[in-house]
Amino acid sequence: MHDLKWIRQFSEELDRGLARRGKEPLSKEILDLDTKHRAALTELQELQASRNQLAKDFAVAKRQGQETTDIAAKSEALKAKMAELETTAARLSEELGIILAGIPNHPAADIPDGLDESANEQVRQWGEPRSFDFTPRHHFELGEALQLMDFERAVKLSGSRFVVLYDQLSRLERALAAFMLDIHTREFGYREVNVPLLVKESALYGTGQFPKLREDTFQVNADHWLIPTSEVCLTNLVAEEILPSESLPLRFTAYSACFRAEAGAAGRDTRGMIRQHQFTKVEIVSLTQPDQSEEEHERMLKAAETVLQRLELPYRVMLLCAGDMGFNARKTYDLEVWLPGQNAYREISSCSNCGDFQARRMNARWRSAAGQKPEFIHTLNGSGLAVGRTIVAIMENYQEPDGSIRIPTALVPYMGGIEVIEKA
C-alpha cells in the first residue's frame, strides 16, 4: 500500500514507477479523488459546526420563549445535506481505497528497467551443468519409470496439476524439508514456525495477495482461504503490532503445503511437478528496521543459495527488472536452478524486499525508543526452497543411464543412508 501523503508530494515519482512496471499513470485520478474526498470532509465539518451553532441558537430561543420553527427547519435541512455528503465521502473513500490497493510496490532505483524476463540481469552463476554421455530425461519420465511418481492416479483423486509420490520420492520430499529447515534455523537464525493452512481474507490483503491474486487463491468457505504460501502467515504474525527496536530483526521459517489455482498459467508446464495446484515449500521471512532491509535481503539470498550449494545443484542469481517483479516487491532476486531435462534454468526461489509496502497494509510498526512515533517496518520474504522443484532438480541432475537417481551427499543422512533411488 502506498502512502497517500507521499503520492500528493511525489505524484510524478509514482507515475514513473508505474511506467517502469509497464502500467498506466494513476496520480491524476488519485489526486482528483483525494481532492474531492477532502473537500467533502471539509464541508461536512463546516456543516456540523453550523448545526452545532443552530443547536445553541435553538436552546437560547427556547429559553427566551422565542419562535424556534425556522431554526429547527434549518437544522433538519443541514442534517439531510450532511447525510448526502457522508454518502458521497464514503463512496469517494472506497473508490480511492480500491485504486490504492491495486497499485504495485514502487520499484527500487537500483534494479534494471524492462517489462519482462528478457531484461533481467544475471548477478552470478554457481556450479557447472553436468555433461551427460546420454540424453538426460525429464523428471516425470524418470519418476514414472521408477513407478514412484503417479500423475494418473492423482488425476483420478483430484484432477490435473496434482501428483502422488511413493516410497523413496515421498521420503525425499520429507528429507529435503528437514534439510532446508536445519540450514535456516541452525546457520541463519530463523525461528521455525508451524503455520495454519487456512487464513482470513484480511491476512491475504495484508501481504498483498488480495485483491491482485484473488482468482489464483482457493476459497474454502465464507471466512477461510487456503494459503498460497506460508509468507502470508509468517508476515502477518506482527499485523497490527508495534514492535520494540530491540526485537528486530525477526526471522521466521516454515515448511508448509501451498495452494494456487494457477489461473494465469493455462498451457504452461502441464506435465510434471513444476507448476501444480498443491506443492510444498520452505519459506523464509524477515521483519526489519528500514535501514536494515537491504543488508537483510542479501543475507536472505545467501541462506537460499546455501541450500543449493550444499545439494551441489548448478544455479544462477538473477536480478529482476521492474516489469518482471511481483506485485509486492520493490527488489527481487530469483534463483534459477539448472534442469538438464529442459536444458534450461528454471526458478526455484524468489527473494524479495518489500520495503514498508506490506507493513502499511498490515499496520505493522516498530518504535525506536520510548515516546518516539512508531514507524512502519520493512518486510522480506523468500523461498528457501520450493521443495517440489528441488526434487525435480535432484532427479534431473543426479540421474543415471539406467534411470536411477543418486542422492546428493549432504542429503544421505536425511534419507536414512539411502544413496540411490532405484526401481523396486
Disulfide bonds with the S-S distance in Angstrom:
none
